[in-house]
Amino acid sequence: MSKISTLLALLSSVIFITLPVSAEETSTAPPAKPKSTDETSTSTPPAKPKWEFGLGLGGLSLPHYRGSDQRDEYFAPLPYVRFRGNNLKVDREGGRYYFHNNPAFKIDLSAAFSFPVDSEDNDARQGMPDLDALLEVGPKFQWFLYESDDHRLRYRIGAPVRLAINLSSLEEEGWFFAPYFQVRYFSTMETAFSIGPMWGSEKYHDYFYQVDPQFATADRPAYNAQSGYSGFRFTLTNSHRLSKHYWWGGFLRYDTLSSAVFEDSPLVKQDDAFMMGLVISYIFNPVKEYYQEPAFD
């Protein structure tokens, strides 16, 4: 199937979502801003929302699906957009909307994507239906555990719960839950390391790992996927505003599928998955507050 337009759109979204700006941070506050000040304070007028626009080039390398021993690399021009509103944020992590936002606990709407896979291009899936692109969307809950006195080090727990929607049929394909613990540090770069387990519903695992009897072969027996534990994830992200006009960001992610409920599926050809991405952008209209030294909210 033709997937060029889908891949370009999803690549842009995936790069922005996986780069290292945690969902509560927009790095827009100057360092001198008191920690107790928040965007909804009634003592001073809220800052006027400001847009930044730019254009970049991004690359992404990832397996066809978690557990596949085949992978693809994608390269595409990517838009750079940054916006700070009271509830709506658009930045290096993508777009999100806050339903609840205070220094200790936040709830926002988060999203992730799964790329389409043409089964003719995957040895394990020969003769099976293609995998369509999935949009995974739902609430993310965040608890903040610690912040250093100089506001450069922070620990937090995040818990996104996402419903998978097939972008071709618009049908739901089950749910996915991926809580994590994150350590975040800012020096000359913003760096974050996250670890956490994953769980999925039976329908979600069916989509990737089930083999119906009509698609069974001598080398690919029928398999019924189950709900439950989906593996463990490690993610390292870095980003840096090189100057007022240039910004770069990248990520490395490693998933282990050891002990996952679908580990015995004939479609699982290796018990790990490694992903990486990099983007560099030029900003046309730099906003001073965005390229000053970042500070946590």
SVG drawing of the C-alpha trace seen along z (x, -y; Angstrom):
<svg xmlns="http://www.w3.org/2000/svg" viewBox="-14 -42 40 69">
<polyline fill="none" stroke="black" stroke-width="0.4" points="0.0,0.0 1.1,-3.6 2.2,-5.1 4.4,-8.1 1.9,-10.8 1.1,-8.9 4.7,-8.3 5.7,-11.9 2.8,-13.1 3.5,-10.4 7.2,-11.0 6.7,-14.6 4.4,-13.7 6.6,-10.9 9.8,-13.0 8.1,-15.8 6.4,-13.5 9.5,-11.5 11.9,-14.4 12.9,-15.4 10.4,-18.0 8.2,-16.4 4.6,-17.2 4.5,-19.7 7.5,-21.8 7.7,-24.3 11.0,-25.9 9.5,-29.3 10.1,-30.8 13.2,-32.9 15.5,-31.6 14.6,-34.5 10.9,-33.6 9.9,-32.5 9.0,-28.9 5.7,-29.8 4.5,-31.8 2.1,-29.9 0.4,-30.7 -3.0,-31.2 -1.8,-33.6 -4.3,-36.4 -1.6,-38.8 -0.1,-39.6 -1.6,-39.4 -0.9,-36.1 1.8,-36.3 0.5,-36.8 0.7,-33.4 3.6,-33.5 4.2,-31.4 7.5,-30.2 7.7,-28.6 10.5,-26.8 11.5,-24.0 13.8,-21.1 15.0,-17.8 14.4,-14.6 15.5,-11.0 13.9,-7.9 15.0,-4.3 12.7,-1.7 11.6,1.9 8.4,2.7 6.8,3.5 8.1,4.4 9.6,7.9 10.2,7.7 13.7,8.4 13.3,6.1 13.3,2.3 12.9,-0.9 14.6,-4.2 12.7,-7.4 13.9,-10.9 11.6,-13.9 11.4,-17.7 9.6,-18.5 7.7,-21.6 8.9,-23.3 6.0,-24.8 6.0,-26.2 3.1,-27.8 2.4,-28.5 -1.2,-29.0 -2.8,-28.5 -4.0,-25.0 -2.9,-24.3 0.8,-23.7 2.6,-23.0 6.4,-22.5 9.1,-19.9 7.0,-17.2 4.0,-17.9 0.6,-19.3 -1.3,-18.6 -4.1,-20.0 -4.0,-20.2 -7.2,-19.3 -5.5,-19.8 -2.2,-21.7 -0.4,-22.4 3.2,-22.0 2.5,-18.6 0.1,-16.8 -1.0,-17.3 -3.4,-15.6 -3.0,-16.2 -4.1,-14.5 -1.2,-12.7 -0.7,-10.7 1.7,-8.2 1.8,-6.5 2.5,-3.2 3.7,-3.2 2.0,-1.2 3.6,2.1 3.2,3.6 3.1,7.3 4.8,8.0 7.9,6.2 8.0,8.3 9.1,11.9 7.2,13.0 3.9,11.5 4.0,12.7 0.4,13.4 -1.2,11.7 -3.1,8.4 -1.1,5.2 -0.7,3.3 -2.3,-0.1 -1.1,-3.2 -2.4,-3.6 -3.1,-6.7 -2.8,-6.0 -4.5,-8.8 -5.6,-9.2 -5.0,-10.9 -1.5,-11.1 -1.3,-11.5 1.9,-13.0 3.2,-13.2 6.3,-15.3 8.5,-13.7 11.5,-16.0 13.1,-19.2 16.5,-20.5 17.0,-24.0 18.6,-25.2 15.7,-23.8 18.0,-21.7 17.1,-18.2 13.6,-16.7 12.1,-13.3 8.6,-12.4 6.2,-9.6 4.1,-9.5 1.2,-7.2 -0.3,-7.5 -3.4,-5.4 -4.1,-5.3 -6.7,-4.0 -5.4,-2.8 -7.4,-4.0 -6.9,-2.5 -6.3,-5.5 -7.6,-3.6 -10.8,-2.1 -11.2,-4.5 -11.9,-1.4 -10.5,-1.1 -7.8,1.5 -7.6,1.9 -5.7,0.0 -2.1,-0.4 -0.7,-1.5 2.9,-2.5 3.8,-4.1 7.3,-5.3 9.8,-6.9 11.8,-9.8 14.9,-11.6 15.4,-15.0 18.4,-17.2 19.4,-20.5 22.9,-21.7 23.9,-23.0 21.5,-20.4 18.2,-19.0 18.5,-15.3 15.9,-12.8 16.1,-9.1 12.8,-7.2 12.2,-3.5 8.9,-1.7 6.8,1.4 4.0,1.7 0.7,3.5 -1.8,4.0 -5.3,5.3 -5.9,8.6 -7.3,6.7 -4.2,4.5 -1.8,7.5 -4.0,9.4 -3.4,6.6 0.3,7.1 0.9,10.7 -2.1,12.9 -2.0,15.4 -5.5,16.5 -5.9,20.1 -6.4,19.0 -2.9,17.4 -1.1,20.3 1.7,22.0 4.2,24.8 6.6,22.1 3.9,19.8 1.5,21.7 -1.8,20.2 -1.5,18.1 -4.0,16.4 -2.5,13.3 -3.6,12.5 -3.9,9.3 -1.3,8.5 2.4,7.6 3.9,6.1 7.6,5.6 9.8,3.0 11.1,-0.3 14.2,-2.5 14.3,-5.9 17.1,-8.5 16.4,-11.9 18.5,-15.0 17.8,-18.4 19.7,-21.7 18.8,-25.2 22.1,-25.9 21.2,-29.6 18.1,-31.7 17.6,-30.3 18.8,-26.6 17.6,-23.7 18.3,-20.0 16.9,-17.0 17.2,-13.2 16.2,-10.1 17.3,-6.5 14.8,-3.8 15.2,-0.2 12.3,2.2 12.7,5.7 9.9,8.2 11.3,10.8 8.3,12.4 5.7,10.5 2.5,12.4 3.0,12.6 6.6,13.6 5.8,17.0 4.0,15.5 5.6,16.7 5.6,13.1 8.1,12.2 11.5,12.8 13.6,11.1 12.8,10.2 13.9,6.6 13.3,3.5 15.7,0.5 14.6,-2.9 16.3,-6.2 15.5,-9.6 17.2,-12.9 15.9,-16.3 17.5,-19.7 15.4,-22.8 15.8,-26.4 13.4,-28.9 12.2,-31.8 10.8,-34.0 12.7,-33.2 11.0,-34.2 13.4,-35.5 11.7,-33.7 12.1,-30.4 15.8,-30.5 16.9,-32.0 18.2,-29.4 15.3,-27.1 13.8,-26.8 11.2,-24.4 7.7,-25.6"/>
</svg>
